[in-house]
Amino acid sequence: MKNRLNLFTYLARWFVVLTVLCLAPIPVSADDPSKIQWGTPQEILARLSADKYELPKGWKEAVGDTKEIVVYNYGPLLPSDPATKANADIFTELTGIQVKFLELLATQMIQKETAMLVAQSGSADIVVTLEDKTLDFIKAGWYLPLPELWASDEIWAQYPPAYRKVSEYQGVGYGAPNISKAYVLNYRKSLFQEADIQEPPKTWSEWIEVAQKLTKDTNRDGITDQWGLIIGLKGPLGYRMIANLLFGAGGRFVHNGKVKVDTPEMREVFQFLVDLRNKYKVIPPEVNNVDYLNLVDRYKRGNIAMAMFGFELPSQLGFPEDMGQAPLPATTLERLGATSIDYEVIGVNPYSKNKAAAMLYIDLKRSKQAQVNELVIEKNLSSWLPAYDDSAIIELVPAASVLKMALEKADLEIYPEIGETSSILVKELSDALLEKKTVAQALADAQKQVDLVKK
């Protein structure tokens, strides 16, 4: 009996010990970004510029037990963003960490992100903004500063100067370029050859001359069968076209901290567009109602010789052998290629519980491998400038040097009144195009309206 009691006591004690062990919390390795050894700027560049991205030393200790990061994404991942999916797969393969995407419409994104960040929630680890909201998020403290990643001018120099303008604040870098769109002059090689035009125009005066040669009424019935040029001037695209031309004329939107649209350079832009339609009659009369999709669709039909729109691979439009791309003409040769640029920026949520993993994801996304994937897989512009000197890229994109020039010369101005200014300028330009107002009247009225915008 005594032996049985001793055995029972022994087993009971072991049962208690095992119960305590099972109920005790399992130690968790915490997220600790400070353990990442980013290295010197030269070491960072060596990793980023490798054909296959390399993780920095100490990354495994830094991410701890992170199993997943959550990333905001504009629109459905597939079929819209195959490069984003491919780069996420590379991240998972390298780290073992899964990437979950929250797919939102553009109209939903800022509202959802703002609600999350105001609540100081870490429900998503990566946030995304367009260029007009990025600095607002940075100034609000909603992007984690990443000085370790942007440690030198040499690193910044691998990317378009305009990207630095939108993602650096008070000398500190934030986030990484996701996708971008700069603008070029697209033209039909066959139509140029038929008109014996040897090269695309470089200045506005040449542009008019070439467009006149390419605008034709082939059967002489009084209806234009072939247009020399098309420019979309409806809605947000209209503002982009105005900005492209304004930068090409050496102008700016902001002067001494104030938005000025009634300027000599803007008058030159408005008059140029009005003359293209009404004096030279080389663009379709309904250009004030042409948006981006309509612009590209009309250009694909084959009866338009030149078009100004954001970069598209010739193969995307269905006639790769007949499509040429050139820098945007400007008022002077020195300004040739000047363009505005659209940017989508991703950054780390400062309230994320997976900061180390999120920082590694940002580092991968800005690398040569990820940026080349954007170009090759998704046909987006690569923000990694050295990619355009790569022989493999030049074979895929014959106009690689044109795109590099566009990105190097691309500019943008972000100011609080940009939304209202965009709508005002597009409306007043439409009135000038339709000859409801003179250029002088349209810009005087535009300035009065801009002055009333309170920010």
N, C-alpha and C positions, 0 to 999 in steps of 0.2 A: 504494500500500500504506500509506504514511504517513497519507494522508487517511482511509483506512478505519480505521486504528488510532485516530486522533483522534476520529472519529465514534463509534467503539465506546466510547472512554473517556468521551466527553461523555454518551452515553446511559446508561452504567453509573453515572456520578455522579448523574444525574437519577433513576435507578431507586432508588439508595440514599436520596436525599432524600425521594422519594415514599413509600418504605417506612417511613422514620422518621416522616413526617407521619401516615401511616395508623395506625401502631401507637401513636402518642402519645395519652395520655388526653385526652378532650375536656373542656375546663373545665366544671365544674358549678357553677351558682349555688346557694349553700348557703342552707338555711332560716335565717332570722334574724328572730325576732319583734320585736326591738328597732327594726326599721325601720317597724313599723306606727305610724302617727300617730293614736292613738285620739282625741286632742283633749280639750277641756274636758268636764266633766259635761254641760253644756248642749248641746255639739255631739254628744256620744254620744246623749243623749236625742232630739235632732232626727233622727238617723239611725234609731234604733230605732223611733221612733213614726211614721215615714213609712209610707204605705200600701204602698209597695214598699221593702223593705230596701235600704239603701245601704252599700256597703263603705267602710271608713275609708281615708284617704289612706295611701299607702306600702305598701298590701297586696301589690301585684304584686312589688315588690322583696323584700318579706319572705318570700314563699312560695318564691322561687327557682324551681327546676325541679321542684317537687312536682307529680306527675301524678295521685296518688290518695291518699285517706285511708281508713283502715279503722275501722269503727264497730261496736261491739257493740250488739246489739238483742235485746230480749226477744221470742222467738217469730218466726214467719215474717213477713217484711216485707209481703207481700201474700197474702191479702186483709186481714190483721189491722191493718196500720199504713199506710193510704194517705196520711195526712198526713205521716208521716215520709218516705215516698217522694217526695211532692210537694215537701217542703222540701229534700230532697237534690238534686232536679232543679233547684231554684232556685239552690242553691249551685254546682252544676256549670255552669249557664248563666252565672252571674256571674263565676266564676273559671276555668272550663275544667278544674277538678280533679274527677275522678270520685270517687264515694263508694261504697265496697264495704262491705256489711253482713255481719257474722258473726251468724247467727241461731241463738240458743240458747234452750233451755227455761229457765224460771226456776230449776229445780232444778240446772241446770248452770252458771249464769252466775257466781256468786260463786267457785266452785271454779276455773273456767277463768281468770277475771280474776286471782284471787289467785296462781295458779301463774305467770302471765305477769309480774305485778308483783314477786313475790319473785325471779324470775330477772332482773329489771331489763330486760325485753324490750320492744321497741317494736313488736311484731307487730300491735298495734292502737293506733290513735291516740286513740280516744275510748272511755272506759269508762262504764258505767252502773250505778247502784246504787239500791236502794229506800231510803226514808228511814231505816230502822233500821240500815243499813250505811254510809251516806254519811259520817257523822262518823268512823267507824272508819277508813275509807279515807283521809280527810283527815288524821287524826292519825298514820297510818302513813306519810304522805308520798306517797300513791298518787294524789293529785289535784294537778295543777299549780296553784299559787296564781295568781289572776287579779285582782290589785289594780287593774290598769288598766281592767278591764271594770266593776268595782264600785267606782267612784271616789267616790261620794257617797251620802248618805241619800236624795237626790232620786231617784237611779236605783233604789235598793232600794224606794222607795215605790210604784213601778209594779207591784210584785208582792206577793202575800200575805205578811203578816208571818211566818207559819209557815214559808215557804220560806227566809227569812233565818235562822231558827233552825236549820235543818238543813244549810245550806250556807255559813255564815260561821263562822270559827274564829279566835279571838284577833284580831278586827277585820279579817280578810282574807276576801274573797269567793272562792268556788271554783265552777266549773261553771255550769250553767244548768238551769232547770226543763224537764223533758221532758214528762211528763204528770202530772196530779193528779186526785184524786177527793175531793170534799167531799160531805157528806150533807145531804139536805133531806127535807121531808115531802111526799110525793106523794099526791094525792087525786083521787077521781072527782067531777067537778063535778055530773054528773047525779044521783048519789046524795045529794050535799049538797042539791041543789035539791028532791029528793023529800022529804027530811026537814026542809025549810025551815030549813036551816042557812046563815046569811048569809056567814060567813067561816071560814077554818080556825082551829083553836085556837092560842093563843099561850102558855098556861101548862099545866103538867101537870094541874091540876085541870080546866081547860077540855077538855083532851085526853080525859080519862076521860069527861066529860059528853058530848062529841060522839061518842066511840066507842060509848057506851051507846045513843045514839039511832040509830046506824047499824048496830048488831048486831041481826039479825032472824031469827026463825023464821017465815017467811012463811006456811007451811001448817000451823003449830002441831002438828007431829008430834014435837016434842021434839028435833029436829035443827036446828042453826043453818045457815041457808041463806046468810046474808050476815054477814060479819065486819066489825066496825068498824075493825080495825087488824091489820096483820101486821108483825112484827119478826123478823128472822133471828138466831137465837142459837146457831148451830152453828159450831164451829171459829173460825178467825181473824175471821170476820164477827161472831161473838158478842162478841169483845173490842172490835171497833170500835163496836158498838152500846152496850156498857157505857161506853166512853170518851165517846161522844157525850152520853150521859145524865149521866155524871159531870161533864163540863165544863159542861153545862147546869144542874147543881146547884151549880156553883162549887167543885167538888172537884179534887184532883190525885192522881196516883199516887205522886209522890216528895215526901217531907217531910224537910227537913234532910238531904238526901243518902241517905235510906233509903226503900225502897218500903213504903208503908203502904196496905193495902187494907181493913183493919177500921177505917174512919173513919165519922163521922156522914153524910158525903155519899154514901159507897158504900153504907151501910145504906139510905139513902133511895132510891138507884137499885135495889138488889135488891128492896126492899119494893114499889116502884112496879111492877116487872116481875112479881113474884109476884102482886100484887093484880090486875093486868090479866088474868092467866090464871085465877086461882083465886077471886077475890072478885067481880070485875066480869064475868068471862067474855066479854071483848071481843076476845081474840086466840085463834087456833086453839091447842088444847092441846098440839100437837106442835111448837111454835115452837123448842124446844131442838134439834130435828133439821132445822131449815130453814137451808140455806146460801144464798149469793147468787143462784145461778142458779134455785134452787127458789123463792126469794122473789119474784124478778121474774116468773117464769113464773106463779106463783099470782096475783099482782096483775093480770096481763094477762087472766085469765079473766073478770073483771068482777064477782065477788061479794065483793070486798074493797074497802072504802071508802078506807082510808088505808094507806100503807106508808112505812117509813123505809128508804131505801137511797140509794146514791150517785147523783149526777146522771146522768140519761138524758134525751135530747131526747124530748119527747112523741111525735114522729113515729116514733121508733125502736120504740116499744111498740105502735104500730098504732092508737092512738085519740087523735090530737093535739087534737081539739076537746073531748074530755072529760077531759083530764088537767090538773090544776092543780098548782102547786108552791109551797110556802110555807117560811119558815124553820122550823127545828126548834123545837118548844115547849120551854120551860125552866121552872125552878121560879119564876123571876121574869121580869117583862117586860124588865128590864135585860139579862138573859142570853139573850133570844130570839135564835135563830139560831146559838148556840154549837154547834160541831161538831168532830169530829176530822177529820184529812185524811191521805190517802195520797199520797206523792210518789215520783216517779221522777226521778232527777237524772243528768245527763250531765256529764262532765268530761274534761280533757285528761290523757292518760297522761304523767307526767313523763319517761318514757324514750322518748317518741316522737321520731322524727327529722323529723317534719313539724309541729312545734309551732305555727308561724305559721298554717298552713292549718287546723289543728285549732282554734285560738283563733277564727279567723274563722267556722268552722262553729258553735261555741258562741255566738258573737255573733249570728249569724243565727237560731239556734234560740230565743233569748230575745226576739226582735224581735216587734213587733206583727204583721207579716205572717205569720210562722211560727206564732205562738200563735193567731191567728185561724183559720189553716188547721186547727189541731188541733180547734177548735170546729166549723167549717163542714164540713170534709171528713170528719173522723174521729169527730165528736160527743164529743170529750173536752172537759173544762173548759179554758178559756184562762187561763193564769197572768198574762196582761197585763191588769191590772185596768181600765184605761181603755177596753178593748174593750166592756165591758158598758154603757157610756154611748153607744156608737155606734148611730145610728138603724137602720142595716142589721142590726146584731146583734140589736137589740131586736125587729125585725120577725121575725127567724128564731127568736129565743128570747124569748117573751113574759115569762118569769120572769127576765130578765137581772138585774134589781135584787135578786132573791132570791139568785141565784148570787153576785153581787158581795158581798152581805152575808155569805153563808156563807164565802167565801174570806177576807174581811176579819176575820171572827171565828174562823176555823178555828184550831185549836191542836193541838199534838202534844207528846208527851213521849217522849224516847228515853233509855232506861236499859239497862244491861247485862242485867238480869233480865227484860226484856220478853217474851221467848219463853216462858219458864217461867211467868211471871205470867199471861200470856194463857191458857195451858192450864189453870192452876189455877183462875182465876176462872170460866171457861166451865164447867168441871166442877162447881164448887161452886154456881154459879147453877142448873145443871140439877138438882142435888139439892134445892135450895130450891124450884124450880118444881114438882117432882114431889112435894113435901112429905115428902121423906125426911129433911130437916133444916129447922130454923127458919132465918130469915135470920141471926140472931145466931150460931147454931152454924156455918152455912156460912162466914161471914166470919171467925169465930175460927179455924176449921180452915184456911181459905185463908191467913190471916196466918202461922200456924205453918209451913205449907209454903213460903211465900215466904221466911220467915226462914232456912230451911235451904238456900236456893239460894246457892251460893258463886260469886262472880264476882271 
